[in-house]
Amino acid sequence: MTDSSQENPPIVDQPPKRSGIYRGWYIIGASALSIGAVLGTVQFTFGFFIEPLEQEFGWSRTQVNVALSIGIVTGFLSPVIGGLMDRIGAKWTMAGSILLVAIGFLLRSVMTELWQFYLFSAVIFAGTPGATMMPAGRLVLTWFPKARGRMMGIVTSGNNIGSGIAVPVVAILIGVVGWRWTWGLMGIALVGMAMLVLLVIRDNAEDVKKEQQKRWAPAENGEEASDDFNKGLTASAAMRTSAFWFLVVGMTLQQFVRTGVVSQMVPHLEQVGFSRGIAATMMIVLAVFAASSKLIFGRLSESITARVAFILIMILQGIGLSVLLFSGGSLITWGAIVVFGLGMGGVGALTPLIIFDMFGLKQFGRIMGLTRMSVTIPVFFGPILAGMIFDSTGKYDQMFMITIVLLVISIGSFALAKAPDQTAVNEPQQN
């Protein structure tokens, strides 16, 4: 006789697919737009405003660059914003932060004094961490924990895509309507971005569970997403590990690339002989390859860990800077921009992934905020040092050499950072 149970295996009821597309994809899109809109306007376009401000107000390059150094506000507020995000969620943190940046741009458009420029810049930088990588990291890890490297690459590539769009648009707007109206229009656009975030973003475990049966939902289930919220180290436990401090040193020194080099790239390219139009085109090329870097190294981090991937991108940064240092105004500069972009772009994608790999999601916002506090050092000193070097020598070569040395030290720090055993590092027992 034939076993009927083998002929007719029991049918397991599958939960019906709910209509609609998994909300996580909309959240990925909104997060990418937020990062691109904020960092594209705050960071990559700053160089286009330097000469107009010098011409209208008679300010020196150092005085203008002090506004970038006021970005130390970002570092000091990061732990506070991270803790706030852990309590109220990414949605309200992101929307409120984008509005702060928008207000700062609107106020810049009507400024008349240097102190106003500094004050309004502080408002912009106060909103930056809560509008960009910090909430984006939490959202990716919440909605796509298994594919976090790939998704983080997609989200953070919004930075480079946004800058690639913002650079030519801002360059044209300054020429057509002037720097004041350009900043005003940037502020109005960001108000719209904040409204979009409020409509789209959701960021708790219950929302993830409700979406699991929709189309294009990832393989992991809602219970796994809920468990991830409770896994990992507390902030105080993380700070007792050597990995935390090695990462802090490495991340701090690496940021001189952004604050002392990228922010001055347009005036550097113009100084070595390229026209403003060619310099803008080079920044677009940099942005395109930086976006590619996020996708490449985000995916690679799932195989070789985010820490090793970060070491690789810093090596590329060093190679690109070295070639830029000696290429002058030659065609080799284009190749240096490509290599530098491939290295620079991966920073945004890999930073939250390293925090998650090392310390988990339990107090992700607070830990990430604490690692960003020391970034106040390059944020403050990077632009001022670059401005002082340019004012005294007429070029940025010494800044490039200093940054290359700091990158070497940073690579060593990351090499020494090993992931702690999250089950072994516990809170001190109460007596």
N, C-alpha and C positions, 0 to 999 in steps of 0.2 A: 504493500500500500504506500501511496505517496503522502507525505506529510503536507496537509493542506495549508499549514502555517507557513511552509516554505514557498508554496505556490502563490499564496496570497498574503504577502507581508502586510502587517498592519499599517494603515495610513495614519500618519501623524498630521494633525491639523496645524497648518501654518497660520499665524495671525495675518489677517488681510492687510494688503498694502493700502495705506492711507493716500488720499489724493494729494498732489502737490509735490514740490521738490524740497528736499532736506534743507532746513533753514541754515544749517552751517555754511552752505555755499554762498548764500546771500551775505552772511556775516563775514566770510572771507573777503568778498568783494567790497563791502563797506569798510572793513579794516584797512584793506589795501588803498582805497581812495583816501581815507583819513590820513594815513601815513604819507602818501604821496602829496596830498594837498598841504599838509603842515610842514613837513621837512623840505618839500620842494620849494616852498615860499620862504621859509625861515632860513634855510641853510644854503642851498645851492644858488639862489639869486642874489645873495647879499653883495657879492662882488660887483654887480652892475650898479649898485647905488653908491659905491665908494667915491668915484670921481664926481658925480653930480652933487653930492654933499660937500665935498672939498671945494668945488667951484662956487656953490651958493653961499656957504657959511665961512669959507676960509679955514676949515678945520684941517689938521694934519692927518696923515694916514694912521698914526698911533691913536689919535683922539677918536677917529671913526672906529677903529678896531676895538677900542675899549667896550663898545656896545656889545661885541661878541663875547668879551670876557665876562660881561654881566650874566652870561649863561651859567655862572656858578650857582645862580638861583635854582637851576634845574637839579644840580647835585644835592643841595641842601634840602630841597623839598621832596626829592624822590622817595625817601623812606616814609614820609608822611603820606604822600600820594599812594604809595604802595600799600600801606596799612589801611588807608581809606578804601582802596579798591577791594582789598580782602573783605572789608565789612559791607560796603554798599554795592559792590559789583562793578564790572567794566563799563556797563552802559552809561550810567550817570557820570562816572569819572571821565569817560571819553568825551561825552557831549559838553560837560561843563568846561573841560580843558580846552576844547576847540574854540568855544566862545571866548575864553580868555585870550587866546592867540588872535582871534578876530578883532577883539577890542583893542589890543595892542597895535595892530596894523592901522586901524581907523584913527587912533590917537597919533600915530607917527605921521599920518598924512597932514596933520594940522600943526605940527610942532614948529617952534621958532627958536628954541634955545638948546644948547648942548645937554643941559641937565634933563630936559624933557625927553630928548633922544634916549638917554640912559634909562630914565624911569619907564618909558613905554617899552623899551627893550626888555626890561625886567618883567613886565607884565606878560610879554610874549613868551619868554623863557619859562615863566612860572606855569604856563599851560602846556608846554611842549611834552614833558614826560608822560602826562596823563592822556595825551592825545595820540601817542605813537606806539612805541615798542612795548611798553609795559602792559597796557590792556590788550594789545594784539597778541602778545605771547600767551596771556591767560586764555583768550578766546580760542586760539588754535589748539592749545592743550586740552581745553574743555570739549570742543566739538570734534577734533580729529587727533586723539591721543596716539593712535598707532601710526598714522601717516604725518606726524608732527613736523618732520624735517622738510618734506615736500610742501606741505601747506604753509609752513613758516617762510619757505623760499618764495612761494607765490605772494603771500601777504606783504612781505617786506620788499619785494621787487616793486611794489607800488611807490616806494621812496624814489627809486631811480626812474621809473616811468613818469612819475609826477614831476620830477626835476627835469627830465627830458622834454616835457611839455612846458613846464614853467619857465625854463631858461630862455627859449626863443620868444615866448609870449611876453615875458617881462622886458626883454631887450627891446622888442618892438613897441610896447606900451610906453616905456620911458622916453623913447624917441618921439612918439606921437602925442601923448597926453602929459608927459612929465612924471617925475618921480612921486609927487604928492598924490595925484590921481591913481597912479599904479598901486601904491600901498592901500589907498582907499578901496579900490576894486578888489584887491586881494582879501581885505577884511570882509567885504560883503559876500564874496564867494564862500568864505569859511563859515559864515553864519548859516548859509544853506547846507553846508556839510554837517554842521551840528544837528540840524533838523533831521537829516537823513539817518544819522546815527540813532537818534531817539526812536525812529520808526522801525529800524531793522534789528538792532542789537538785542540779543537775549543771552544770558550767561550763567544760568544755574543748572544743576543736575536734573531738575524736574523738566525743564525745557528740553534738554537733550533726550530724555526718556520719551517724551511725547512725539519726538520727531523720528524715532528709530525705524518706523515702518514706512516712511516716505521714500520716494524715489531718490536714488543716488546717495542713500545713507551709508556710512562706512560700516564695515563688518562688526566692529566692536559694539557691544550692547550698552544700554543705559546704566545697568548696574556697574559695569566697569568704569564708566565715566563718573558715577557717583563715588565709587571707591577711591578714584584718583584724587578727589578733593581732600581726602583725609590722609594720604600717603606723603611721607617725606619728613624733613626736619623742621623744627621751629627755627626762628631767626637766631635765638640765643645759642641753640645747639650747633647751627651752621657756623657761627662765629668762633666756636671752639675748635674747629677743624683747620688744619694747615691748608687744605684745598681752598677754603674761602679766601685766605690772605694772599695766596699765590695768584688766584684769579683777580683779586683787587689790584695787586701790583701790575699784572699783565694788562688788564683792561685800562688802567689809568694811563700807563705809558703809551699804549697803542693809540689812545685818543688824540695824542699830539698830531697824528696824521690828519685827522679831521679838522681840528681847531687851528693848527698852525700851517697846514699845507692846502687842504681842499678849499678852505674859506678864502685863500689868497691865490687860487689857481688862475682865475681870469686875469688879474693884474700881472701875475708872473708871466703868463703866455704873451700878454701884450708887451711886457718889458723886454722879452727876448726877441721880439720882432713880428709877432703875429697880429693881424688886425682884430678888432673887436668881433667882427663877423666870424672869422676863422676860430677865434677863441671860444665863441659861443658854440660853434660846430663841434669843436673838440670836447666841450663839456657834454654835449649830447652823446657823442661817441662814448665818453666815460660812463655816462648814465646807462647806456644800452648794455655795455659789457658788465657794469656793476649789477644790473638786473639779472643778467645771465648767471653771474656769480652766485647770487642768492639761490637760484633754482638748482644749479650744479652742486654747490656745497651743502645746501639744505638737504638734498637727497642723499649726498655722500655721507652726511652726518649720521644717518640711520644705520650705516654699515661700519664706519670707522670711528664713531663717536664725534660729538660736536667739538670736543677739546682738540682732537687731532686735526679736524677740518679747519679749526681756527688757526692752528700753527701754520698750516699750508697757505692760508690766505695772507698771513703776515709775511711769509717769505715772498709771495708775489708782490706785496706792497713795497717791500724793500728793494726788490729788483726794479720795479717800475720807477721808484724815486731815484734810484742810482742812475738809471738811464736818462731820466728827466734832468738830473743835475748836470750831466755832461753833454747832452744833445743840443743845447742852445736852441736856435731857431731852425734846426735842420728837420728833414722829413722823418728822421728817427723818432722825433717827438711823438708822432702819431702812434708808433708801436709802443712807446712807453706809456701813453695814455691808455691803450688797450690792456696792457699787463697790469697797470696800476688799477684800472677799473675792475678787472677780474679779482684783484685782491681786496680792494676797498669795499665792494658791494656785499660780500658775505658777512660782514661784521653784524649788521642788523639782524639777519636771520639766525646767526649762530649764538648770539649773546643770550637770548631767553632760553634757547635749547640747552646751553651749558648749565644754566641755573637749574633747569628742570632735571637734567641728567645727574647733577651732583646732589641736589637737595630736595627734589620733589615739588609737589604742588601745594602742600599743606599751608605754607606761608610764603608762597611764590612772590607775591607783590612786595611784601616787606623785605625779603632777602634781596630781591633784585634792586629795590630802592637803596638798600644799604651798600650794595656793590657799586652803585652809581655815585655815592657821596664823594668819593675820592676823585671822581672825574672833574670835580670843581677845580682841581689843580691845572690840568691841561686846558680846561675851558677858560680859566682866568689868564694863565700865563701864555698859552699858545698864541692867541691873536696879538697880544701886546708885544711878545718877543718877536713875532714876525714883523710887526709894524716898526719896532725899534731897529731891527736888522735892516729893513728896507730904507728907513729914514737915514741911517748912518752909512750904508754901503750902496744904496740904489738898486739892490737886487736881493733875491731870496736864497741864494746858494747856501749860506751858513745855516739857515733854518732847515733846509733839506738835509744837510749833513747831520745836524743834531737829531733830527727825527729818525734817521736811519739807525743811529746808535741806540736810541730808545727802543726801536723795534727789535733789535737784537736782544736786549735785556728782557723785553716782553715775551719773546719766543721762549727764552729760558724759563721764565716764570710759569708759563703754560705747560711746559714740559714736566715741571716738578709737581703740578697740581694733579693729584690722584683722587678719584671719586671715593668719598667716605662710605663706610658701611652704615646705611641708614637705620638698620636694626640695632646696631651696636652703640651709636651715638645717642644717648638719652639725656633727658633733663636731669639735673642734680636731684637726688632724692631728698625729700623733706624729712627733717629730724622729728 
